[in-house]
């Protein structure tokens, strides 16, 4: 086995932070040196939380100035991510930046450019890139078995309590900023940069806050369109989260997204698949494991990094267009 890569986590406010830290701790690819939460109040809450009891807490300086640490994951609140990422790249570390890439598109562009100039890798935290259902979808499209794609439908609803709602209301995009970035990443991978994005951002919940809690975006590509919905109001929403693709030769339905369950309809037999509707078994990979495995291999030079800065920039631009802050 290769020597584990020394890594750390900066920030703990992100919803993925604990899971990401656990994967780094448990992986043979990585040696988790420590975790830093710069905010004193947030750090006190984490220290009192038994889920974080195993963590070795460090200061930001201890992580950023340690020359043996080669990768740091930025896992703060969304509005903290770009600042954390800038600190990590300036310190000469490879960066895992959780999603979405903040809210300032020019600032994200500068971060991408600085990482490239410094010959450092920047991996975005879009976990569906490593989901077994989306693996199959990308294969079906690459083989041409779905034919010409004319429509996508994506649902990323949730049921958000009052405390979390207040935390998400900092941005006018609300729920459209928080969750659909995952499926927008896949849509850009499959269909490229949208020609037009039309957002619908509503507040329909019985809550005295400003959160856009019932949101939808209609996305138009050179060929085909997509509908992406995200509500904070759906009871037990996870089983209904879905990604559907309609083509001239077939239809693909991934529902739920986690664990992935696939239904596939084909006009005629293709490969190992029959004509008509069928259930297709796909692997259920744990969150964050495959992406961090791949990142470690790329840092060691064993694989070529598969996602370009231009792709990540286009995804973030599309997210902000869907949030109504860019045209």
N, C-alpha and C positions, 0 to 999 in steps of 0.2 A: 504494500500500500504506500502511496506517496505520503510525504510528511504533511500533516494537517496544516491548513492555512490559518494563521492567527487572524481573528476577526472580532468585531465588537458591534454593539448597538448603541446608537445615539438617538435619544428620545423614546418615550413609551406611550405617547398619547394616541397613536394610531391603533385602529381596531385589529390590525395584523401583528402588532408588536410582540405580544406574548408568544403567539404561535411561531413567529419567525425566530425569536430568541431560543425557543425550545428546539427547533430543528437545527439551528447552529450548534447548540449544546450537544445534541445527540448524534450528529453526523460525523462520520469518520473523515470527511473532507475538511472539516473546520475545527479549530480550537477557539471556543468562545472565551475571550479574555475578560470581558466585563460589559456592563450596561451602564449608561449614563442617562439620568433624567435631570436636565439643567434647571427645571422649574422647581423651587423648594417645596411648594405646596403639593405639586403632583408627585414629587419624589417621596414626600411623607405618606401620601396615600398608597403608593406602591409598596413602600417598606411595611405598611400595616396590612397589606394584602397577602394572604398565605400563598396565592398562586405565584407570587414573585419571591417567595422566601428563599429560594435556592440561588438567587442572583448575587454575583459579586459586584457591588456598586462601585463605580469609578467616576472621577470628574471628567469633564470634557477634555481638559488639558492632558490628563493621563492617557486618554485614548488617542487624541490627535497627535501628540508629541512622541508616542511610542513608535520607534522605527521598525519594530518587529511586526506591528499590526498592518496587514496588507489590505484588508477590506473592512469597511464600516457600513452598516445598514442604517439609513435615515428612517426613523420610525416615529417621528413626532406627529403632532396635529397637522392637518393639511396645510394650515397657514405657516407652519414652522419648517416644512420640508425643504423648501428651496434654500433657506438660510443654512440649515443643517448640511444639505448637499454641498453648498459652497465651501463650508468649513472643511468638509471631508476631502473634496478635490484639492483645495489649497494645501492640505496637509500631505498630499501625495498618495492618497489611498484610493483603491477602487471603490465604487459606490453602488450600493443597492438602494434605490430610491423608491419608497413606497408610493402608492397611487392616491389621487392623481398628482401630477407634477405641479402642485401649488395652484396659484390663480394668476400669475404674472407671466404671460407668454414670452415677452422679450427677455425677461430674467432667466427663464428656462432655456431659451436659445443660447444665452451667454454661458450658462452652465454646461450645456452640451458641447459648445465650442471649446471651453476651457478643458473639459475632460479629453477631448480629442487632441488638443495641443500638448497636453501633458501625458499622452499615451496611456490614459487610464480608462478602464471600462466602466460604463454606467448602465446598470441593468434596472429596468422599471419593474415594479412589483405587480405585474399583471398575471395573476396566477392561472387564468384560463388558457394561457398559452401552453400549459402543461397538463391540461385536463384530457382524459382519455376520450371523451365525447368529441371535443374539438379536434383532437388528433384524427379521428375518423372523418370528420367533416372536411378537414383540409385535404385528406387523401381522396375523398370522393370528388371534390372539386378539381383537384390536380389531375385526376384520371378522366375528367369530363363526364362522369357517370350521371351527374344531376342535370347535364345539359346547360343551356343558357339560363343564368339566374336572373329572375325578374323581381323577387321580393324576399325580404327578411322581416321577421317579427321577433322582437326581443323583450322579455319581461324581467325586470330586476326589482320587484316590489319587496317591501319589508313592513314591519310593524314596530314603529319607533316610539319609545316612551318620552315623557315630558323632558327629562333631564337631557337625554341625547338630542332631542329636537332643538333645545336651546343652543347646544354646541354646534349643530349643523346649520343654524340660521345665519351664520356670519356672512354667507355669500348668497347673492340673488338667485343663483341656480339651484340652491337647496339640494333636494334629493337627486337632481340631475347631475350635480357635481359629485355627489358622494358615491354612488354605486354604478351607474351605467358606463363609466369609463372602462370597466372590464370588457363589456360587450362592444363598445366603440373601438377598442383596440383590435378585437377580432374582425369587426366590420372593415376597418381600414386595411388590415392584412388581406382580406378577401377581395375587397372591391376598390381599394385605393381612396384617394382624397375625394370627399363629397363635393358635388357641384353646388348644392344648396342645402342648408340646414334650417328648418323652421321649428322653433321651440314653442311649447305651450306650458307655461309655468303657473300653476294654480295653488291657492291655499284653500283647501276644502275641509280640513279637519277642525274639530271643535276645540281648538287650542288658541290661547291668547299669545301667539308669537308670530313671527314673520316668515316662518319656514315655508318655502314652496314645497308642499307635501304631496302634490298630485300632479306629476309632470310627464310630459311626452315630447318626443322630437320626431318629426318627419324628415328623413334624410334622403336626398336624391343624388344618385351616382350617374355617371355617364350612361350606364345601362342598369336599370332597376332602382328600387327604392327600399327603404327600411323604416320600420316604426319601432321606436324604442320607448318603453314606458317604465316609469319608476315612481311608485307611491310609497308613502310612509304609513299607510292606513290599512293595509291588507292583513287580515287575521291569518296567522299560520302561513305566511307567504312563501316560505322556502320551497315547498313541494310544487308550487306553480311557477317558479322561475324557469324560464325557457328561452331557447334560441331555435328559431324555425327558419328553414331555407326552402324556397320554392323555385324549382327550375323546370325547363321544358321536358326533361326526361325523368325527374324524380323530386321527391320531397323528403327533407330531413327534419326530424323533430327531436330535440334534446330537452327532456323534461323529466325530472328536475335536472338542474345543472350539477348539483352535488348531493349525493353520489350520482354520477351520470347515468341516465337511462335513455336509450336511443330507440326511436321508431323510424323506419325507413320504408319509403314507397318508391319503387322503380317501374318505369314503363316496360322494361324488358330486362332479362337477367344480365348481370354484370359481375364478373369475377366470381366470388363465393356467394353473391347475393342473388336472390330469386326475384322475379317480377311480383309486383303487388306489395302490400304492407307486410312488414316483418319486424320482430324485435331483434335488436342486435346487441349482443353483450360486449361491453367495453370495460377496460380496467378502471378501477377507482383508485387513482393515485392520491395519497395524502397531500394536503395543501403544503406548498412551499418546498417540498422535498426535491422534486425534479428540477425546479428552477435554480435552487441553490447548488444542486449537484452540477448542473450545466455551467453555472457561473464559476464554480471552482475549477472545472476542466478548462474553461476559457482563460482564466487567470494563469493556470499552469501552462497554457499554450497547447493543450491537447485537442482543442476544438476551436473553430472559428466562431466568433461571436455572431449570433444569427439575426439580431435586430439592429437596424441602422438608426443613427441619430435622426435622420430625416423621417423615418417611420414614427419614432417616438414624438417628434415635434408635431407631425401631422395629427397624431392621436390627440395630443394636448390641445391643439388648435380646434379640432373637432369637438372635444369636450366643452370648450369655452363657447363655441358657436351654439352648441346644444343648450348651454346655460343662458343664452341671450346676451352675452357681453361682447361677442364678436359677431360681425355679419358674415 
